[in-house]
């Protein structure tokens, strides 16, 4: 998404800001939150890491901590997907 593009007019010396125009077809959502998708990928790697911690620990704090971290990571990923789609529909 282009926030603003400055154009300098040499004759009258003023700056004009242009906003981007996005056209959405029916059923197509523009999602411009690339950072959310990158963060989701990182959280996926960390979620798998939490499962590895739980499998190595066997029982106790490491086991339950790994499973809790996995569950939190999966919730966080789905929340990022929801936010990305909601922001895409608003634009």
Residue pairs with C-beta under 8 A, 6 or more apart in sequence:
1 20
1 22
1 32
1 91
2 18
2 19
2 20
3 19
4 17
4 18
4 19
5 17
5 18
6 15
6 16
6 17
7 15
7 16
7 18
8 15
9 16
22 30
22 91
24 30
29 85
29 88
29 89
30 88
30 91
31 37
31 84
31 85
31 87
31 88
32 87
32 88
32 91
33 83
33 84
33 87
33 88
36 80
36 81
36 83
36 84
37 80
37 84
39 80
40 76
40 77
40 80
40 81
43 73
43 76
43 77
43 80
44 73
44 77
46 69
46 73
47 69
47 70
47 73
47 74
47 77
50 65
50 66
50 67
50 68
50 69
50 70
50 73
51 66
51 67
51 70
52 66
53 62
53 65
53 66
53 69
54 62
54 63
54 64
54 65
54 66
54 67
54 70
55 66
56 62
57 63
57 65
57 66
